Amino acid sequence: MLSKVAALARGRFGLLLVNTTTCCTVGALGDVCQQRISQSGPNDWARTGRMATLGACMGPVTHYWYLMLDAVFPATWGLTIVKKVLADQLVMAPTSYVIFYVGMPLLEGHTVWDAMKELQLKFWPTYKMDWVVWPAAQTVNFVFVPPMLRVAYVNVVAFLWATYLSHMKHKAPD
């Protein structure tokens, strides 16, 4: 099975497809995990589908983001790693949360106004927690993980992060 995935990833668009599928799967699994933790009833599969959909949308974004970072900052040591981590934290992270906190309410059938209110309410707490988790994870990513496997590595961490995002998305306002 892994040899088939590796062969697919070597194709022209194969790695993009693998990365997109992985992001979709991680979004869905993170939501299922969060639902199992926070509720005793049956899973809300429509909710899981929305998380998967946003994950699939983020797959190509993440794929090309890492290609761009490696092109702009090709080294894998020293100050270059700091630049990559800062770029990820200052550009990609906020962009991801805007997509998430606007996209999810729209997929749920809410208005743009509702989506903007949710973004305003949940962006900063999520972004602050991001700074606790992702700089260390991305440092490991940029130092030790080969470029072809970066999205896959990030998706391992992202499984836990997707569980957290699902919690943040669905928790009642304070």
VENKAFEN-V58454 format. One record per helix or strand of 3 or more residues. SS is the DSSP state (@ for helix, = for strand). FROM is the first residue (numbers start at 1). TO is the last residue. If there is no record, write none. Layout:
ss: [SS;SS]
from: [FROM;FROM]
to: [TO;TO]
This chain:
ss: [@;@;@;@;@;@]
from: [2;14;45;79;112;147]
to: [10;38;72;107;144;170]
